[in-house]
Amino acid sequence: MKTDSLFYRLFQTDPSLALELAGLAVPEPGRYRFVSQEIKQTAYRLDGVLEPPADRPDAPLAFIEVQNQPDDGFYLRFFSEMLLYLRQYRPAHPWQAIVLYPERAVERLDALSGPLLNLPNLHRIFLNELPLLESPNPKLWLIALILAEKAQVPAIVSRVQAHRLQNPKDGIDWLELLETMLVYKLPQFTREEIQAMFQFNDIDLKQTRYYQQARTEGEAELLLLLLERRFGPLSEATRQRVAKADAETLLVWGGRILDAKTLAEVWDA
C-alpha cells in the first residue's frame, strides 16, 4: 500500500493537519499550501513542504516527511535536503521540520545524526502514540484508518461516514477521501469487505476515480516489467511514456509485446 501517498493526499486537502499533529500553533493555518519542491541541480526532492502565507513572515515554513520504513541514513538525508532548500530559496520565514513515523520502532538513530535530534525545530511524531480517534478533528480519524489493522477498519469507516452524513456542507468530500484510503488498502481487504463498508455495489466501486487510478498504476507497473524482460533496461523516456498513458492505451501496448520485435512496434504496430 502506498502509505506515503495517502498522508500527502490528506495534507493537500488540509495542510494544517501536519502542524496539528506536531502541536505547532501558527498564524492563519488555513492559508498554508502543501507542495512537493524540487531542489535544482541535485537529485533531491522534498516531498512535503508547507508554505505559509507570503504576507506573514512570522509564520514558519514546515518540511514534512512521512517515514514508514527503517532508514539508517534518513536524518542525514533529510537535513541535507532541507539545508539545500534553505540555501537555494532563502525563504523569509523561520522553519520547522516534522517527521511522522507509524511507530517508534521504525526510527533509526546513529551517532552522526544524534545531535540534530536536539534541535527545537525538529518534531518527531510517533502516530501510534497519539489519541487520533479521540480528536475532534475527523481528518485525524483518516490517519488512524491508514494505520489501522484489518479488524479496526469497519468501525473507523462507520464513524467517518456518520460524520459525513451529519455534516453534508462542511466543504470536504469525505466520500472521496474514504475511497482513497480504502482503494489503496485493497491488497489487504476483499472486494466484499469494501462493499460492506461503503455499501457500494461492484459497478459503483469500479467507477470511482481512485479505483481507476490505482488500477491504471498497477497496469503500468506490469507493462514496464514485461517490456524490461522483453527488451532489456528501459530509458527514463520510456518509463515516463508508460506512466502517462491511460488504461486503454496500456492494454493495447500490452497486447503487442509478444509479437513486437522492437519498442517502436509496441507503440505503433
N, C-alpha and C positions, 0 to 999 in steps of 0.2 A: 504494500500500500504506500502511496506517495504522501507520507505524513507531512513532510515539509510543505508540500503544495497546499494541503488543507489549512495549515496555520497561516500561510501567506495569503490565501484566499480570504480568511477571516480578517486579517489585518488590513486588507484592501477595503473590505466592507466597513470596518471601523478601526482606523489606525490607533485610536486611543486605548484599544484593548491591551496592547503590549505595555503601554505606560501604566495601566491599571494593575496588570499582573506584577509589575516591578514596584508598585507602590509609589510611583512618581506623580506628584502634583505639578502640573504645568499650566500656564495660562492658555485659555482657549483651546483645549484638546480637540474639540470638534473641527478645528481648522487645519489639523495636521494632514499630511499627504504621505501615503506609503508608496515607495518606488523601489525598483531594482536599479542600482547605479553602477555603471561600468567605470573602471579606473583605466585611463588611457595609457598606452604603451606598456602595459603589463598583461599578465594572464589572469588578473584578478577581477572578480565582480562581486560586489556586495549585494546579496540577495534581498536584504531588507534595510531600507533607510527611511526613518520617519522624518519628513521635512516639516519644520514648524512654519507658521505664517511669516512671510518676509518682513512684515511690519512689526514683528515682535522679537527684537533682538535678545530679549531676556528669556525667550522660550528655547529650551535645549533641542539640538539635533540628536536623534537617537538611532544608534546602529542596532539592528535586531538580527539575531542568529538563532535558528532552531536546530539543536544538535541532538539527533536521535540515535546516533551510533557512536561508540567509543572512538576517539581520535587522539592519539598521543601528542600530535603536534598542533592541536586545534588552537590553543590560546596564542601561540606564536604567530600562526597564520592570521587569525582574526585581528590581532593588534597590528600586524603588518599591513593588512588591508585598510584598517581604519586610519593609520598614520599616513599611508599613501593618499587616501582620500582627503585628509585634512591638509596635506601639503599641496595637492593639486587644486582643490576647490577653495581652500581658505575660507570656510563659512564664517559668517559674522556671529554665529550662535555658539554658546557653550555646547558640550557634547556629553552624552550618556551612552553606555553600552549595555545591552540586555541580552543575556544568553538563556534560552529556555531548554531545559532538559526534561524528559519524561520522568526520570527518577535520578537520585543521587549516584547510583551505581554506574551510570553511563559516563559521568565526568572522569577525565583523566588529568592528573596533576603531575608536574615534574619540577625539578629544581630550577630550570631556566625560566619557566613561566610563573613560578610561585610568587615572586614579588609583585607581579601585575595584578594578582588577585586581591591585593590590599588597596588598590585604587578605589576611592569613593565613587568614581564614575561607573564602576563595573557592578552590574546586578546579575547574580547567578540565581535563576529561578528553577526550583525543582517542583514540577507541576503536580506530582502525586502527593505532595505535602500540603497543597493548598486546598481549602474547602470550596472547590469550584461550584459544586451543586448547591451550596448554601448561599451563594452570592445572589443578590437581587438582579444581577445583570444576566439575562438569559443567553447572551452570546458566550459567556464563560461556560454555560452548560454544554455548548457545542465543543469546546475544548475538552471537557470531560468525556464527551462522546467519542472524540478522536482517540482518547487514551483507554476507553472502556474495554473491558473483557466482554466476551460474547453474551454472557448472562445478564450484564448490566444494560445492554443497549436498548431493549424494548422500553424499559422504564424511563430512560432519558429521552428517547424519541417521543414517547407519550407526553412527557412534561413539556417539551418544546412545542409539540402540536397543540397542546392545551393553551399555551401562551399565545400561539399564532391565532387561534380561533377567538381568544378573548381580546386580542389587540390587533384587529384587522387593518388599522390605519396608522400603525407606528412607523411606517416608512421603510420597513425591512421585508425583503422577500424571504421569509422563513422557510417556505417550501423549497425554494431553490437551494438555500444553504443546506437543508436536510438532505436533499437529493445529492448534493456534492459529497457530503460526509458518507452517505450510505453507498453510493456508487463506487467510491474509492475503497469501500470496505467489502465489496462483493467477493473478493477472494476468500474472505472469512465467513460469509453468510450465504445461505442458499437463496435462490430466487423466491421460494415460498416464504421465507422469513422476511425478506424485503417487502413482499406484497402484503404480508400480515401487518407489518409495522406501519406501512404507508397507506394501506387499504387501496392499493393500486392493482389494476389487472395487468397482465403481461404486455398488452399493447401500450398502455399508458407509460409503463416504465421504459419501454424501448423508444418512446418518443421524446423522452426528456433530453435536454441539451447535454447534460453531463454524462448520461449513459452513452450518447452518440460520441461524445468527445473521448471518453475512456475506451470505447470500442475501436475508434479510429486509431488511437495511440497504440493499442495492442496490435492492430493490423500492420501499422507502420513498423513496429519493432520486429514482427515476424518477417515482413518483407525484407528488411535490412539484413536479418540473419540469413535468409535464403539467398539474397544477392551476394553476400560475402562468401558464402560457401560455393556459389556457382562461379563467381568472377574474381574472388580474392579480395584483398583490402580495398575499402571504398574511400573515395575522396570526400572531403567535407562538403563539396558542392552536391555530390550525390545524396549524402545524408540529409542535407537541407531540402533537396527536391522532394525526397520521400516525406520528410516531416511536414511539409506544406501541402501535401496532396490530400484530397478528400477521400472518403471511404470508397466511393465508386471507382475512382482512378486507381487506388491501391489494389482493388480487386482485379481490375483489368491488367495491371502490371504483373500481379501475382500469377495470373493465368498464362502469361507469356514466358515465364522464367525457364521452363523445361525445354522449350523449343529454341529460345534465343541463343545465338552464338556470341553476341556482344551486348553490352549495356544499352547501346543505341537501339537495338532491336526490342529491348524491353520497353523503352519509352515509346517507340513508334515502330510497330511490327510491319 
